[in-house]
């Protein structure tokens, strides 16, 4: 069992990865919509 700090770091890393991916997808969709207009 790791220390709370290590687990927090892992959870933060996973959250940041997921968040960044979602933002990138949203950004791509927004750009595509912007080009259409």
trRosetta pair geometry for C-beta under 8 A, 3 or more apart (Angstrom, degrees):
i j d omega theta_ij theta_ji phi_ij phi_ji
2 6 4.1 -86 159 76 129 136
2 7 5.6 152 85 -48 112 85
3 6 5.0 96 58 4 77 101
3 7 7.3 -150 94 -2 41 87
4 7 5.7 -59 -149 41 35 110
4 8 6.0 39 154 -24 69 107
5 8 5.7 -54 -148 35 29 113
5 9 6.5 33 152 -22 63 104
6 9 5.6 -54 -153 33 32 113
6 10 6.6 31 151 -19 65 103
7 10 5.6 -53 -150 34 35 111
7 11 6.3 32 153 -16 68 105
8 11 5.8 -55 -146 39 31 109
8 12 6.1 33 154 -21 65 108
9 12 5.7 -54 -146 36 29 112
9 13 6.3 32 154 -22 63 105
10 13 5.7 -55 -151 34 30 112
10 14 6.5 27 153 -16 65 105
11 14 5.8 -55 -149 37 32 109
11 15 6.2 32 154 -20 66 108
12 15 5.7 -56 -146 38 30 112
12 16 6.2 30 156 -20 66 107
13 16 5.9 -55 -146 35 28 110
13 17 6.4 30 154 -21 63 106
14 17 5.7 -55 -151 34 31 113
14 18 6.4 26 155 -15 66 107
15 18 5.9 -58 -148 39 30 108
15 19 5.9 29 155 -20 67 111
16 19 5.6 -56 -141 40 28 112
16 20 6.0 30 158 -22 65 107
17 20 6.0 -56 -147 35 25 109
17 21 6.5 24 155 -18 61 108
18 21 5.8 -58 -151 36 30 111
18 22 6.4 28 154 -18 66 107
19 22 5.8 -56 -150 36 30 110
19 23 6.3 29 154 -18 65 107
20 23 5.8 -56 -148 37 30 110
20 24 6.3 33 153 -23 65 106
21 24 5.7 -54 -149 33 30 112
21 25 6.5 29 154 -18 65 104
22 25 5.8 -55 -150 36 32 109
22 26 6.2 30 153 -18 66 108
23 26 5.6 -56 -147 39 31 112
23 27 6.1 36 153 -24 66 106
24 27 5.6 -53 -148 34 29 114
24 28 6.4 32 152 -22 63 103
25 28 5.7 -53 -151 32 32 112
25 29 6.5 30 152 -17 65 104
26 29 5.8 -55 -151 36 32 110
26 30 6.3 33 151 -21 66 107
27 30 5.7 -55 -149 36 30 112
27 31 6.4 31 153 -21 65 105
28 31 5.8 -54 -150 34 30 111
28 32 6.5 30 152 -19 64 105
29 32 5.7 -55 -151 35 33 111
29 33 6.3 31 153 -17 67 106
30 33 5.8 -55 -149 38 31 110
30 34 6.2 34 151 -23 65 107
31 34 5.5 -54 -148 35 31 115
31 35 6.5 34 153 -23 65 102
32 35 5.9 -52 -151 30 31 110
32 36 6.8 35 150 -24 62 102
33 36 5.7 -52 -155 28 35 115
33 37 6.9 33 153 -22 65 103
34 37 6.1 -55 -155 28 33 109
